[in-house]
Amino acid sequence: MKTILAFSLSLLVFGLAPMSAQVPQMTTVDPGGGKIGSVLRVNGVHLDKDRVDEVYLSDKTLDMKVKVLEQSDNWIKFRIPPSVKPGRLQLVVKTTGRNSLVLEQPVYITVEEAAQPTEIAASK
């Protein structure tokens, strides 16, 4: 009985591990924000092109697709799009495949206000 139970538990644990291990997870962003057009690098696991199809910034009302510049298993570099309004935005990923998922990530960025033309002229 103990052998069957141990075998069943090992199948359950090792059978589910590969499925959960392939879920994209973002952990940090460097820098933590910027202005429109800034390039940011988000770090995490399972972020390669085989698992992450698209990346979005969300204000909980609207999801705005970002331009992914580079991508590896542990990081994604992207540019803050011009359609984004200043504020705190959450990162969201859309997974690849026929049954793709949209997954909110526990990572946020802060989009700063663009410099006003008068501020630029005054700083010169």
N, C-alpha and C positions, 0 to 999 in steps of 0.2 A: 504494500500500500504506500509506504514512504517513497519507494522508488518511482512509482507511477506519479505520485504527487510532485516529486522533485522534477521529474522529466517534463510534466505538464507545465510547471512553473517556468522552467528554463526555456521551453518552446515559446511561452507567452512573452517572457522578457526579451529573449533574443529575436523573436519574430517581429515584435513591435519596435525594437530599437532602430532598425534601418528606416522605417517609415517616419518616425519622429525626428530622426537625426537629419533628415533632408529638408526640413522646413526652414526657409530663410528667416534669419533673426538678426536685426540691426541692434547694435549696442551703444555706439557713440558716434558723434559727428565732430569733425575738425575742419575749420573752426565751427563754433556752435551757431553761427548765423552769418549774415552779410547783407549786402544790397543786391538789387536786381542785377543779374549777370555774374555774380560771384560764383566761384567754383568751390564746392564743398566735397569732403570725402567722408562717407559714412562707413563705419567698420562693423563687422559682425561675422556671421558664419553662413555658409551655403548661399552666397549672393551672386554666384556665377550665372552666365547666360542660359545655362541648362535649367536653372531653377527660377530665376527672376526675369520676367518678360518686360515689365514696365514699373516705373517708380513715380509716385505722385506726392504732392504736398497737399494736405487737407486742413481746412479750417472748420471741419465738421459740417459744413453746408455745401462746399464746393471742393472737388478734387481737381488739382491742376497737374497735368503731366509734366515731368521735368525731362530735360535732355540729358541722357546718360552719355558721358564722354568716355569713360573707361570702366571696366568691370572685371573683377576676379572673384575667387571663391571667398575672400575675406574682406573685400571692400568694393565700393562703387563711388566713382567720382561723377558729380552732376552739376549742372548750372542752374541757378535760380532763374526761372522764366520771367519774362516781362509782364505777364498777366497777373502776377502775384501781388497782393496788397500787403503792406507792412503789418507785422504782428507775429504771433507765435503759431507755428504750423506743425502738424504731425506728419511724419513720413509713413507712406503706405506702399506696399508692393503688390503687384499682380503676378502670380506664379505662372509658369509655362504649362502647356499641356491642354488636353481636351477638357479636363475638369479643373480649369484654373480657379484659383481662389484669390480674393482680395483681402490682404492681411494688414491690419493696422499694426504699426510698430511702436514700441515704447520709447520712441526717440522723437524729439522736437527740435526745430530750429527757430531762430528769431530773424525775421526779415526786417531790415532797417529802412527808414525813410530815405528816399533818394535826396541828394543835396539839391537845394533850390538854386536856380541860376544866379541869384543875387549873392548867395553864399560863396559860390565858385568865383565870381568876379571879385568879391571882397578879399578872398584869400590869396589872390595873385599879386 
